[in-house]
Amino acid sequence: MSDTKSKSYAPDADRAGLKTIGKAVRARLAANLTAYKVPSDELELHAFGDFMSAAECQKMIELIDATAQPSRVFDLDYSSGYRTSYSGDVDPHDPFVKKISRRIDDLLDIDPTFGEPIQGQRYMPGQEFQPHHDWFHPETSYWDLEMGRGGQRSYTAMVFLNEPEAGGTTDFTDIGISIEPKQGVLLAWNNARPDGTSNPMTMHAGRPVLQGAKYIITKWYRTKPFA
């Protein structure tokens, strides 16, 4: 068995995989009449209304409440203030979770083995996730570990489960796009450019909730089977 800890992965090690997945999903979504492409030349971002029903959203919220713990961002914990939500992986073996996960797989037509478990996130008033990329930066301490257990993140799928009373927008900070949470809406974006290089313009933030609570689920996809 290979020892991934002894490997050192080049910054562009997954460029071919990112390019291949991007091309396939691009064609898939172009043929989907329910896909709304957010107008931008800087990134590939699509929205899908009513991806989950109100009843499905409520059931997922209950699962999140049962599993959520203070969020971490690899080397950073809740106390850093960078990501102050509560989050947790919902049970991937739960039949309901499996159904939603398969629905996302089918929408994007990405190999299900490339997907990470669905993560649920809860934001209460004042909580946020400051601007960040979902893809992994080569200079980080966790680069080799993540590249060895599935590779670079290729696509992100995120579903809004409710609508807070105020605040909680998802902002793509470098291109001036702000998206209000709408129950059941799924956002999907390519973390890479068409040429397979990681896209810095996917910088995004979960802005502070001002009133009420905000619940979402996120599923990230890699370039290879995730372990």
C-alpha positions as CSV (number, residue, x, y, z in Angstrom):
1,M,0.0,0.0,0.0
2,S,1.4,3.4,-0.9
3,D,2.2,5.9,1.8
4,T,0.5,9.2,0.8
5,K,2.4,11.1,3.6
6,S,5.7,10.5,1.7
7,K,4.5,12.0,-1.5
8,S,4.8,15.5,-2.6
9,Y,2.2,16.6,-5.1
10,A,2.9,19.3,-7.7
11,P,0.6,22.4,-7.6
12,D,-0.9,21.5,-11.0
13,A,-1.1,17.7,-10.3
14,D,-4.9,17.5,-10.9
15,R,-5.1,20.0,-13.8
16,A,-6.1,17.3,-16.4
17,G,-8.8,15.9,-14.0
18,L,-10.2,19.3,-13.4
19,K,-10.4,20.1,-17.1
20,T,-12.1,16.8,-17.8
21,I,-14.7,17.1,-15.1
22,G,-15.4,20.7,-16.0
23,K,-16.0,19.9,-19.6
24,A,-18.4,17.0,-18.8
25,V,-20.4,19.0,-16.3
26,R,-20.5,22.0,-18.6
27,A,-22.1,19.9,-21.3
28,R,-24.5,18.3,-18.8
29,L,-25.8,21.6,-17.5
30,A,-26.0,23.2,-20.9
31,A,-28.6,20.5,-21.8
32,N,-30.6,21.1,-18.6
33,L,-33.5,23.4,-19.2
34,T,-33.9,24.0,-15.4
35,A,-30.3,25.3,-15.0
36,Y,-30.0,29.1,-14.6
37,K,-26.5,30.2,-15.5
38,V,-25.5,33.2,-13.4
39,P,-24.2,35.9,-15.8
40,S,-20.5,36.1,-15.3
41,D,-17.4,35.6,-17.5
42,E,-15.3,35.0,-14.4
43,L,-16.7,31.6,-13.2
44,E,-19.2,28.9,-14.0
45,L,-22.1,29.2,-11.5
46,H,-25.5,27.7,-11.9
47,A,-28.7,27.9,-9.8
48,F,-31.6,25.4,-9.7
49,G,-34.9,26.3,-8.1
50,D,-36.9,23.8,-6.0
51,F,-34.1,21.3,-6.0
52,M,-35.4,20.1,-2.6
53,S,-39.0,20.4,-1.3
54,A,-40.0,22.2,1.9
55,A,-40.5,18.9,3.6
56,E,-37.1,17.6,2.5
57,C,-35.5,20.8,3.7
58,Q,-37.1,20.5,7.1
59,K,-36.0,16.9,7.5
60,M,-32.4,17.8,6.6
61,I,-32.5,20.7,9.1
62,E,-33.5,18.2,11.9
63,L,-30.5,16.0,10.9
64,I,-28.2,19.0,11.0
65,D,-29.4,20.0,14.5
66,A,-28.7,16.5,15.7
67,T,-25.0,16.5,14.4
68,A,-23.8,20.1,14.3
69,Q,-20.6,21.0,16.1
70,P,-18.4,24.1,16.0
71,S,-17.0,24.4,12.5
72,R,-13.4,24.0,11.6
73,V,-11.4,25.0,8.5
74,F,-8.5,22.5,8.4
75,D,-5.9,24.4,10.5
76,L,-8.4,26.8,12.0
77,D,-11.1,26.2,14.6
78,Y,-14.2,28.0,15.7
79,S,-12.4,30.3,18.1
80,S,-10.4,31.9,15.2
81,G,-13.6,33.7,14.1
82,Y,-12.9,32.8,10.5
83,R,-15.8,30.3,10.3
84,T,-18.3,30.7,13.2
85,S,-21.1,28.4,12.1
86,Y,-21.9,24.9,13.4
87,S,-21.5,22.1,11.0
88,G,-21.3,18.3,10.6
89,D,-21.5,15.5,8.1
90,V,-25.0,14.1,8.1
91,D,-25.1,10.2,8.2
92,P,-24.2,9.1,4.6
93,H,-25.9,5.8,5.3
94,D,-29.3,7.3,6.1
95,P,-31.7,6.5,3.3
96,F,-32.9,10.1,3.1
97,V,-29.4,11.5,2.9
98,K,-28.4,8.9,0.3
99,K,-31.5,10.0,-1.8
100,I,-30.5,13.6,-1.7
101,S,-26.8,12.8,-2.4
102,R,-27.7,10.7,-5.5
103,R,-29.9,13.5,-6.7
104,I,-26.9,15.9,-6.6
105,D,-24.7,13.3,-8.3
106,D,-27.3,12.8,-11.1
107,L,-27.7,16.6,-11.6
108,L,-24.0,17.1,-12.2
109,D,-23.3,13.6,-13.6
110,I,-20.1,13.3,-11.6
111,D,-18.9,9.9,-10.5
112,P,-20.5,9.4,-7.0
113,T,-17.3,8.0,-5.6
114,F,-15.7,11.4,-6.2
115,G,-18.1,13.0,-3.8
116,E,-17.4,13.9,-0.2
117,P,-20.1,13.2,2.4
118,I,-22.8,15.9,2.5
119,Q,-22.0,18.5,5.2
120,G,-24.8,20.3,7.0
121,Q,-24.2,23.9,8.3
122,R,-26.1,26.1,10.7
123,Y,-25.6,29.8,11.1
124,M,-27.2,31.7,14.0
125,P,-27.2,35.5,14.3
126,G,-23.7,37.0,14.0
127,Q,-22.2,33.8,12.6
128,E,-20.4,33.8,9.2
129,F,-17.9,32.1,7.0
130,Q,-15.3,34.7,5.8
131,P,-14.1,34.8,2.2
132,H,-12.5,31.6,1.1
133,H,-12.0,29.1,-1.7
134,D,-13.3,25.6,-1.6
135,W,-10.3,24.3,-3.6
136,F,-7.0,23.5,-1.8
137,H,-4.0,25.8,-2.0
138,P,-0.7,24.0,-2.6
139,E,1.2,25.9,0.0
140,T,-1.0,24.7,2.9
141,S,0.0,22.1,5.5
142,Y,-2.8,19.8,4.4
143,W,-2.1,19.9,0.6
144,D,-0.4,16.5,0.3
145,L,-3.0,14.8,2.6
146,E,-6.0,16.0,0.6
147,M,-4.4,15.3,-2.7
148,G,-3.7,11.8,-1.6
149,R,-7.3,11.1,-0.5
150,G,-9.2,12.2,-3.6
151,G,-7.3,15.1,-5.1
152,Q,-8.4,18.7,-5.8
153,R,-12.0,19.8,-5.3
154,S,-13.6,20.1,-8.7
155,Y,-17.2,21.1,-8.1
156,T,-19.2,22.5,-5.2
157,A,-23.0,21.9,-4.8
158,M,-24.8,23.9,-2.0
159,V,-28.5,23.9,-1.1
160,F,-30.3,26.6,0.9
161,L,-32.6,24.8,3.4
162,N,-34.4,27.9,4.7
163,E,-34.6,31.6,4.5
164,P,-33.3,33.6,7.5
165,E,-35.2,36.7,8.5
166,A,-32.2,38.9,7.6
167,G,-28.7,38.5,6.4
168,G,-26.9,35.3,5.5
169,T,-26.2,36.0,1.8
170,T,-23.7,34.0,-0.1
171,D,-21.4,36.5,-1.8
172,F,-18.8,35.8,-4.5
173,T,-16.7,38.6,-3.2
174,D,-14.3,39.2,-6.2
175,I,-17.0,39.6,-8.8
176,G,-19.7,41.4,-6.9
177,I,-22.4,38.7,-6.9
178,S,-24.6,38.3,-3.8
179,I,-27.2,35.6,-3.6
180,E,-30.0,35.6,-1.0
181,P,-30.9,32.3,0.6
182,K,-34.1,30.8,-0.9
183,Q,-35.4,27.5,0.4
184,G,-34.7,24.5,-1.8
185,V,-32.4,26.4,-4.3
186,L,-29.2,24.6,-5.2
187,L,-26.1,26.5,-6.3
188,A,-23.4,24.6,-8.2
189,W,-20.0,26.1,-9.3
190,N,-16.9,24.9,-11.0
191,N,-13.9,25.5,-8.7
192,A,-11.6,25.5,-11.8
193,R,-11.3,27.4,-15.1
194,P,-12.0,25.6,-18.4
195,D,-8.2,25.0,-18.8
196,G,-8.2,23.0,-15.5
197,T,-6.4,25.6,-13.3
198,S,-8.0,26.5,-10.0
199,N,-10.1,29.6,-10.3
200,P,-9.3,32.4,-7.8
201,M,-12.6,34.2,-8.8
202,T,-14.6,31.5,-6.9
203,M,-13.7,33.3,-3.6
204,H,-17.0,33.4,-1.6
205,A,-18.3,34.1,1.8
206,G,-21.3,33.2,4.0
207,R,-22.2,36.7,5.3
208,P,-23.4,37.1,8.9
209,V,-26.9,36.1,9.7
210,L,-28.7,39.2,11.2
211,Q,-32.0,37.6,12.3
212,G,-33.2,34.1,12.5
213,A,-31.1,31.1,11.5
214,K,-29.6,29.9,8.2
215,Y,-29.3,26.2,7.2
216,I,-27.5,24.8,4.2
217,I,-26.0,21.6,2.9
218,T,-22.8,21.4,0.9
219,K,-21.3,18.5,-1.2
220,W,-17.9,18.8,-2.6
221,Y,-16.5,16.7,-5.5
222,R,-12.9,15.7,-6.0
223,T,-11.0,14.7,-9.2
224,K,-10.6,11.0,-8.0
225,P,-12.5,8.7,-5.6
226,F,-12.6,10.2,-2.2
227,A,-11.3,8.1,0.7
